[in-house]
Amino acid sequence: MKRALRILLVVLVVALPLLLLRNESTRAVLVSLMEYMRSAGPKGVLAFLAAELVAAVLLFPIWLMSGVAGYVYGFPNGVLFAAPGVSIAASAAFLLARGVFAFWRPKGMGATKTWRAIEKASQRQGFKIVFLLRATPVMPQNFLSVLFASTPITLREFALGTFLGLLPVTFFHVYVGSLVSSAAALAAGETD
């Protein structure tokens, strides 16, 4: 029963951002933010980075803000903002989650053989584990930040593995965002 409740909680945490994106008022805020970023110059870049941080902490999918960077700044410039932005935001979510795990850790989390193996591997090869899991779409990427926070992976290994592992998909998301015809279409997840 407890396992089923944990699984349900994880599903809800992953699904909540997607449900919020289906809400008209959430999309309207996102469209307004994109229009502001387009017209605000350097302040718009700061707004983008702040929005990236909020999106990562709230576990929004990473394609959203990378697509926003592509729409607002175009393909080459969007990559320059999105690539470090997604890494910084993921690192902030990682640190926040690590603080939460310091106070609250599910009972028995370290007792299973699987979890002990994960902790042992992450102590020895943290960068490689982060890089490989970021480079493959195993699960929602922002949710991975939370999971990594419960391992002994260092912030340096996490940040570098995240940056390099997400680089190819960030290029793709920024490129797709640069092709979108309107902010409303991007907020709705449409390409045209």
Legacy VTK file of the C-alpha trace (Angstrom):
# vtk DataFile Version 3.0
C-alpha trace
ASCII
DATASET POLYDATA
POINTS 192 float
0.000 0.000 0.000
2.781 2.443 0.914
4.555 1.647 -2.341
1.406 2.405 -4.330
1.037 5.746 -2.534
4.658 6.646 -3.299
4.175 5.773 -6.965
0.992 7.839 -7.058
2.826 10.778 -5.467
5.602 10.570 -8.075
3.043 10.421 -10.907
1.248 13.467 -9.499
4.479 15.437 -9.106
5.464 14.649 -12.697
1.962 15.271 -14.102
1.224 18.535 -12.246
3.433 20.777 -14.430
1.929 19.283 -17.585
-1.568 19.904 -16.243
-0.623 23.485 -15.388
0.538 24.018 -18.971
-2.937 23.054 -20.156
-4.430 25.849 -18.040
-5.267 29.032 -19.993
-4.071 31.426 -17.276
-0.712 29.641 -16.995
-0.279 29.886 -20.761
-1.300 33.558 -20.728
1.391 34.295 -18.123
3.934 32.411 -20.222
2.971 34.347 -23.371
3.252 37.671 -21.508
6.636 36.644 -20.154
7.891 35.755 -23.643
6.719 39.085 -25.039
8.471 40.884 -22.178
11.694 38.938 -22.788
11.598 39.872 -26.471
11.272 43.581 -25.779
13.294 44.038 -22.571
16.843 43.506 -23.858
19.282 42.429 -21.118
16.504 42.546 -18.511
14.688 40.008 -20.663
17.647 37.630 -20.367
17.514 37.960 -16.587
13.770 37.273 -16.722
14.485 34.195 -18.843
17.015 32.882 -16.320
14.640 33.547 -13.420
11.817 31.768 -15.247
14.174 28.865 -15.997
14.935 28.564 -12.266
11.259 28.590 -11.325
10.405 26.073 -14.039
13.143 23.681 -12.878
12.150 23.880 -9.223
8.489 23.294 -10.136
9.591 20.349 -12.325
8.301 21.762 -15.606
9.661 19.871 -18.621
13.003 21.185 -19.857
11.763 21.550 -23.425
9.560 24.428 -22.331
12.209 26.987 -21.423
14.643 25.814 -24.114
11.835 26.300 -26.632
11.140 29.732 -25.154
14.817 30.647 -25.657
14.557 29.567 -29.288
11.367 31.532 -29.842
12.543 34.689 -28.084
16.208 34.839 -29.112
16.401 32.658 -32.236
18.501 29.570 -32.773
22.112 30.588 -32.234
21.493 33.102 -29.434
18.854 30.923 -27.774
21.400 28.142 -27.299
23.783 30.594 -25.616
21.128 31.357 -22.983
19.360 28.007 -22.730
22.366 25.698 -22.308
23.833 27.367 -19.218
20.350 28.340 -18.034
19.104 24.757 -17.895
22.272 23.687 -16.046
22.056 26.492 -13.508
18.347 25.869 -12.965
18.843 22.109 -12.608
21.651 22.749 -10.117
19.370 25.004 -8.075
16.682 22.304 -8.043
19.368 19.763 -7.077
20.544 21.890 -4.134
16.998 22.607 -2.997
16.108 18.922 -3.137
19.336 17.999 -1.352
18.302 20.338 1.470
14.891 18.678 1.639
16.449 15.198 1.644
18.757 16.262 4.476
15.695 16.723 6.686
13.398 14.128 5.182
14.524 10.814 3.805
12.013 8.018 3.329
12.463 5.197 5.845
14.308 2.276 4.377
15.532 4.256 1.362
19.118 3.174 1.963
18.191 -0.352 3.002
17.549 -1.912 -0.399
20.295 -3.576 -2.427
19.366 -1.505 -5.451
19.661 1.788 -3.601
22.978 0.798 -2.027
24.291 -0.079 -5.519
23.143 3.310 -6.857
24.844 5.148 -3.991
28.060 3.157 -4.430
28.171 3.772 -8.192
27.415 7.467 -7.805
30.243 7.847 -5.289
32.737 6.411 -7.758
31.412 7.669 -11.078
28.980 10.493 -10.362
29.751 12.542 -13.457
29.370 9.550 -15.760
26.035 8.547 -14.229
24.645 12.076 -14.473
25.917 12.511 -18.033
24.507 9.201 -19.261
21.110 9.636 -17.606
20.855 13.204 -18.900
21.820 12.142 -22.427
19.102 9.476 -22.534
15.420 10.308 -22.029
14.847 7.782 -19.233
12.469 9.972 -17.246
11.532 13.637 -16.953
14.832 15.499 -16.701
13.829 17.911 -13.937
12.629 14.971 -11.857
16.108 13.448 -12.267
17.543 16.495 -10.476
15.513 15.587 -7.418
16.554 11.941 -7.566
20.233 12.832 -7.940
19.947 15.007 -4.836
19.433 11.902 -2.722
22.757 10.405 -3.874
26.325 11.302 -2.873
26.964 12.960 -6.271
28.772 16.275 -5.828
27.391 19.547 -7.171
30.358 19.823 -9.547
29.737 16.347 -11.017
26.043 17.085 -11.242
26.406 20.479 -12.940
29.000 19.355 -15.475
27.183 16.089 -16.265
23.929 17.990 -16.653
25.417 20.654 -18.929
27.139 18.190 -21.257
24.414 15.548 -21.139
21.599 17.979 -21.959
23.487 19.904 -24.637
22.222 17.892 -27.646
18.577 17.950 -26.556
18.846 21.640 -25.656
20.069 22.389 -29.193
17.052 20.515 -30.531
14.524 22.233 -28.240
15.927 25.687 -29.011
15.829 24.951 -32.732
12.199 23.795 -32.575
11.313 26.867 -30.495
12.912 29.091 -33.121
10.534 27.628 -35.728
7.352 28.354 -33.774
5.272 31.141 -35.272
3.780 32.620 -32.075
4.239 32.699 -28.320
0.718 31.304 -27.882
1.552 28.304 -30.076
4.691 27.600 -28.053
2.846 27.894 -24.740
0.232 25.460 -26.062
2.937 23.029 -27.212
2.140 23.473 -30.890
4.676 23.907 -33.685
2.374 25.893 -35.978
LINES 1 193
192 0 1 2 3 4 5 6 7 8 9 10 11 12 13 14 15 16 17 18 19 20 21 22 23 24 25 26 27 28 29 30 31 32 33 34 35 36 37 38 39 40 41 42 43 44 45 46 47 48 49 50 51 52 53 54 55 56 57 58 59 60 61 62 63 64 65 66 67 68 69 70 71 72 73 74 75 76 77 78 79 80 81 82 83 84 85 86 87 88 89 90 91 92 93 94 95 96 97 98 99 100 101 102 103 104 105 106 107 108 109 110 111 112 113 114 115 116 117 118 119 120 121 122 123 124 125 126 127 128 129 130 131 132 133 134 135 136 137 138 139 140 141 142 143 144 145 146 147 148 149 150 151 152 153 154 155 156 157 158 159 160 161 162 163 164 165 166 167 168 169 170 171 172 173 174 175 176 177 178 179 180 181 182 183 184 185 186 187 188 189 190 191
